[in-house]
Amino acid sequence: MNRNDMAEMPTAPGVLQSDDAAPQKFEPEVEKMSEHSRYAQRIRRRYASQLGLLPGGLPGSLPDIAAIAELYHSLQQQGFDCPQSLRITRQLVLERLLRLDTE
C-alpha cells in the first residue's frame, strides 16, 4: 500500500490526518441541544420573567432544596396560588435539569 492509498483511507470521526504528523484530535462545535427541545422552548417562552428566580449556582450544579423553596415563595409573593406556584416551580426546575443534562 503506498502513501496515496493511505491518504484515501477513512479515519475515525473526530480525527484529522495530516501528511507529516500523527492524527490530531479536534472538538466539533458543541450545539446547545436544549434549544431544540419543544418543552424547553415552551417553558422559556411561557415563564420568561420567572426563569431568573431560580438562581444559577455553580456551573453544572443542580438546584438545591433551598433554591427551589425560595423560587416557590417568590412565586407566591408574585400572586400565584399554591398549585400554580408548585407547577411553575416544577417546570422551571425541569427546564434547568434539561439544560444541565444536554449542555
LINGI-V537306 format. One record per pair of residues at least 24 apart in sequence whose C-alpha atoms are under 6 Angstrom apart, sorted by the first residue. I is the first residue (numbers start at 1). GAP is how many residues later the second one is. Records with the same first field share a line. If there is no record, write none. Layout:
BEGIN
I=GAP, GAP
END
This chain:
BEGIN
32=71
33=69
34=65, 68
40=55
END
